[in-house]
Amino acid sequence: MDKLTFGLTMMVVGIGGTFLTLAILIWSIQILKKIFPLSAEDGSKSNRG
């Protein structure tokens, strides 16, 4: 394996790992939002208009 092939392989693995980590974070945040929904206590936060 020459240096170019090794470099490209490491780049692809690095990008894939980064996107996989971001996807896991997004999924875990969405699950936490479903478990613990945001509720406005006096209703003023839900009226943004």
C-alpha positions in Angstrom: 0.0 0.0 0.0 1.6 3.3 -1.1 1.3 6.5 0.8 -1.5 7.9 -1.4 -3.7 4.9 -0.9 -3.1 4.9 2.9 -3.8 8.6 3.1 -7.1 8.3 1.2 -8.1 5.3 3.2 -7.5 7.1 6.5 -9.4 10.2 5.2 -12.4 8.1 4.3 -12.4 6.3 7.6 -12.0 9.6 9.4 -14.9 11.2 7.6 -17.0 8.1 8.1 -16.3 8.1 11.8 -17.1 11.7 12.1 -20.4 11.4 10.4 -21.3 8.3 12.4 -20.5 10.1 15.6 -22.7 13.0 14.6 -25.5 10.7 13.6 -25.4 8.9 17.0 -25.5 12.3 18.8 -28.5 13.4 16.7 -30.4 10.2 17.4 -29.6 10.3 21.1 -30.8 13.9 21.3 -34.0 13.0 19.4 -34.7 10.1 21.8 -34.1 12.3 24.8 -36.5 14.9 23.4 -39.2 12.3 23.1 -38.5 11.0 26.6 -38.3 14.4 28.2 -40.4 16.8 26.1 -40.1 20.6 26.6 -43.1 22.0 28.4 -43.9 25.7 28.9 -45.0 26.3 32.5 -47.1 29.5 31.9 -47.6 29.2 28.1 -45.6 32.4 27.3 -42.7 30.4 25.8 -44.9 28.6 23.3 -46.4 31.9 21.9 -43.7 33.3 19.7 -46.0 35.4 17.5 
